[in-house]
Amino acid sequence: MTKNKRQKMFISVLPGEQVEVVIAEEGKVNEYYVEMVHQAKTKGNIYKGYIHNIDNGLQAAFINYGAERNGFLQIDEVHPEYYVNDVPTKKGQRFPLMQKVLKPGQEVLVQVVKEPTGKKGAFLTSYLSLPGRSFVYTVGRNQIGVSRKIENEKERSRLKAALEGFETTEGVGLIARTAAVGQSKAALERDYKYLNRLWTDIRSNAQKVKAPAIVYKELGLAARAVRDYLTLDITEIWVDDKETFDQVHQFVKLAFPRKNNLVRLHEDSDLSLLERFNLTKQVQEIYSREASMPSGGRLVFDATEALTAVDINSGKIGGEKNFQKMALKTNVEAAREIARQLRLRDIGGQVVIDFIEMKNPKDCREVEKVMRAEMKNDRARTDVSRISSFGLMELVRQRLGSSAIAISTEPCPCCKGTGIRRNMEWQALQALKEIHRDLRKPGGEEVEFDCEEELAIYLLNNKRGILADLEQRYNKSIHIDIEYEYDE
């Protein structure tokens, strides 16, 4: 994250149900994570599964690992140790044909890389990795590396030398994380030995269980937050649950033995943890389609199947002379807020931003510079393009997990997720068609039509004349009945 910033971490727990983590800087929410127990994330979990079937066209295998839907394993995510045949690749091929080297029913150890979404199963890999405090321990890759987010060349060299000094086993790699910065060689070695023991236990457990089965479960959100997000910039950690407080405090004692007062327990029964620090409103805004900017402008986020569109509503920009100046100011402000909102909402995939038109190329470069600088603070991998001649900027962002919006919302039962519904006039015409069809059926003296209260009132107020004409034409009475829903 941004250097020399004083940040606070807040962990709010509803025991047995939900965990929320907020990272705020000077009272402003920068990151927000939530996990519901009944929707616990599977990303990072390791399973022993078996190949259910192989799709030759996609060059991918569908893996039964015990979930509701089979996982998706592409050929480039299959470690060669699973190949059952030694098949040479043809010229121009990077990998052999999957159907030649794998077979249905074959058992594989896989890790969830991307959570299942909608009707799509999880994206899997057989190249396993175990995140620790200072390292990522990779299985199947002999790489020794340092995170690109560590920019100090002297520190990069020190960490790489420390990693190369460890006696790693064949097929194991290590990547230093940002939390490794400043850590002593002894602390780094402790983390390596812990991850080494963990992998030994996982491998032993995998040999004992029958597929499909889970062999390693990622830590819960509270523990992950402290492991992954606790940096020297964090000056306080507030927790509102005693059991979680004890766990976090124990972890922090090991990571920062000199910071005894870093973790604090919130015990106020009148105010929730987020209310106490005035963070509730900011968290609630994450779920809104719109986000406000300090100048009074608004950002509007619309998600489609393929991408997320962001529109900038500037409010009022007065005067033609001031337009370009104000457009630049608003766009710069929007760039900062969009980068923040992408983190908060964990928006992944392709994002298209419609900036206010700027005729001066120098202004466009300025906005691009701000956006790239702000996106550097993102934990996710990102790629930012230049602003096009149409005023559009495209960027791609890696989704870190299931976003707060994704796990807490569902399609509207009225509009089926489209955001629109048929108007009352259209609904009334469809109702009249159905009534007309029933009136034409032979026999009977009356026709009953059941509908919701809003439609019933509209029919009786706006279509009473047509209903009377239909009754007279077919010599039958029409009854409009309201459907009531009763709670059992």
Helices and strands as residue ranges (DSSP letters): E 7-14, E 18-25, E 28-36, G 37-39, E 46-55, E 60-64, E 71-74, G 75-77, G 80-82, H 98-101, E 107-114, E 123-125, E 128-131, E 135-139, E 144-146, H 153-164, E 172-176, G 178-180, H 185-208, E 213-216, H 221-229, E 234-239, H 242-255, E 263-265, H 273-276, H 280-285, E 290-292, E 298-303, E 307-313, H 323-345, E 349-354, H 361-375, E 382-387, E 392-397, H 404-408, H 424-439, E 446-451, H 453-462, H 464-474, E 477-482
